[in-house]
Amino acid sequence: MRRFAFTAGLACAAVDAALMVPLAFPSRRDKRLAMTAAFLERFVLGLSIGPVTSALGTPGLLTGPLFALVASAPTALITRSHAPVLGLGVLNGLAVGAAYDLLHRRGT
């Protein structure tokens, strides 16, 4: 479970940070801060979905997107970038939830 959670966290964080590379920011410092914040937020998101799914006993395809939606809401509200932040969060949650189901729910 630890390896899955860590890998899922890194994958979500890398995707989100990579998508921010072409975006323009007022300064290099602002861009670095925004990318660091996005990386950390998505890392924790990916890291958390597997254990939350396991603890709740619900399907990852349900838990992942819902958990990601709720976890992404504060950033979406602060940045006023609702569609991209929530959309990418839900897609990350769906991917991690599906991967969790494939890897950890085979026998059930």
N, C-alpha and C positions, 0 to 999 in steps of 0.2 A: 504494500500500500504506500509506503514512504517513497519508493522509487517512482511509482505512478504519479503521486501527488507532486513531487518535485519536477518531474518531466513535464507534466501538464502545466504547471505554473510557468516554467521556462518557455514552453511553446506559446502559451497565451501572451506572455510578456513580450516575446520576440516579435510576434505578429503585430501586436499593437504598436510597439516602438518603431518597427519598420514602416508601418503605414504613415507614421508621423514625419518621416524623413523629408518628403517633398513639401511639407507645409511651411508657410512663411510665418515668422514671428518677429516682433519688434527688435529683438536683439538675440545674439548667440546665447546669452545667459538665460533668457526667457525660454528659448527652445530647449536648452539643456535641462532646465527645471521641469518643463512640461513633459519631456520625454522620460525623465527619471520618474516623475510622479505616475505617468501612465504605465511605465514598466513595472513599478512596485505594486500598483493597484491590480493590474492584470495578473501579476505573479501570484499575489495572495488569492485572487479569484480562482485561478487554475489549481492552486495548491489546496483550496478548501472544498471544492466540489466533490471530490472522491470521498473524503471523510464524512462530509455532511450527508451524502447519498447513503453511505454505509450506515451511519447512525440512525437515519430516518427509516431505512429499509424501503425506500421508494425507488422507482426506476430512474436511472441517470438521465434518460431523455426527458423526464419531467422535472427532476430536481435541478439539473444543470442550468437550463434556461431561466427558470424561475429565480433561482439563487443569484444568477448573474444579473438579471433585471433589477432585483432589489439592491444588489451591491453596487451597480452602476448608476443608480438613480441620483445619489448625491453629486457625483461628478457632472452628470448631465444637467442638473439644476444649476450648479455653480458656473459651468462653462457656457450654458445656454446652447449647447450643441446636442440637443436631445436625440435626433435620429442617428447620427454616427456613433455616439457613445453608447446608447442603449442597443442599437443594432449590432454593433461589434461585440458588445457584452453578451447579448443573447446568442449570437453565433458561436462565440467562444464557449459559452456554457453548454450549448447543444453539442459541440464537438467533444468537449471533455466528458459530458454525460454519456454520450454514445460510446466513447472509448472505454469509459468505466464499465458500462453494461457489457461490452464485448469481452473485456478482459477479466472481469470479476463476477459475472453473473451467468457463466456458461452452464453450470450444473443446476441452476434453479429455474 
